[in-house]
Amino acid sequence: MLTRVQKWGNSLGLRIPKSFAAEAHVEAGSTVDISVEDGGLVVRPVRRPKYALSELLRKVNSQNLHEEVVTGEPVGREAW
């Protein structure tokens, strides 16, 4: 598919066709990595890592477990 690079302020912008965006799972506000490979532009979506609480808790051990932190007396309508 051919498309045209447009001026956008002091930069250049490239519109991504809806079908390409859907296939790459990107939408407005998505973070992408742009690089130059062999003289061509390559745009790749950046995926956020997905965490599971059980997986994170398996990594807690006696070496990385911290002590309780005292933050002082309740303020306002805080209940402890």
Secondary structure as GFF3:
##gff-version 3
##sequence-region A 1 80
A	DSSP	beta_strand	5	8	.	.	.	ID=ss1
A	DSSP	beta_strand	11	14	.	.	.	ID=ss2
A	DSSP	alpha_helix	18	24	.	.	.	ID=ss3
A	DSSP	beta_strand	32	37	.	.	.	ID=ss4
A	DSSP	beta_strand	40	45	.	.	.	ID=ss5
A	DSSP	alpha_helix	53	58	.	.	.	ID=ss6
###
